[in-house]
Amino acid sequence: MSLIAEIRLSSPDFPLMDALSGVPDMRLRVEQAVAEHSDQPILFLWASGDDFETFEAALKSDTTVEDPTRIEDAGDRRLYRVQVTENTPMVLYPAEVETGTSRLSVSASAQGVDTRLRLPDREALSRFRDICTEQDVCLSLQGVYESNESSTATQYGISPKQQIALQTAIERGYYTVPRETTLEGIAAELNISRQAASERLRRGCRLLITNTLGPLETET
């Protein structure tokens, strides 16, 4: 059975750390990484949570990336395209290849890079940690658990669609304070209506609470 690990990686040499240092509440979520060469990917990033103008000005002087382009402005978040420069260390990709790891999600802030990974076993997780240590990257394990997706929905009584909606909301920061995305943003990512997204989250939350905490017992 594979493992799901939630990890924070910190290094001043990571891409975009200079640009993020001036906007401490800004959060970047990697929507897609496209690479002809693994050490120079093109990143598509959703940004939210801080001053966009300050961030965009900092992007132009950040030597870890080049050709920053704003692709979309959704009001409370913006989509950017950046090219990682040749001499910027890329830790995740070689570590993932060596350990047989699948990257499920990646986001970044001034505090570091938060990633959710699927690893074959604990030995692979240990090797992933060693690779980070060898490259002077600080790794903080936020959580690790066995992946058993086939039984998750059954165990907690939620449907697969509710499970996906809830996991998307967590990963995109819908439940953080302050929120890093909106209900409209969740709906757009799931390609459903705002009402459908709201219903999936509300019903999924109700089922999770009921099936983990149990129904409310009142005294007579």
Buried (B, 14 or more C-beta within 10 A) or exposed (E): EBBBBBBBBBBEBBBBBBBBEBBEEBBBBBBEBEBEEEBBBBBBBBBBBBEBEEBBEBBEEBEBBBEBEEEEEBEBBBBBBBBBBEEBBBBBBBBBEEBBBEBBBBBBBBEBBBBBBBBBBEEBBEBBBBBBEEBEBEBEEEEBEEBEEEEEBEEBBBEEBBBBBBBBBEBBBBEEEEBBBBBBBBBBBBEBEBEBBBBBBEBBBEBBEEEEEEEEEEEE
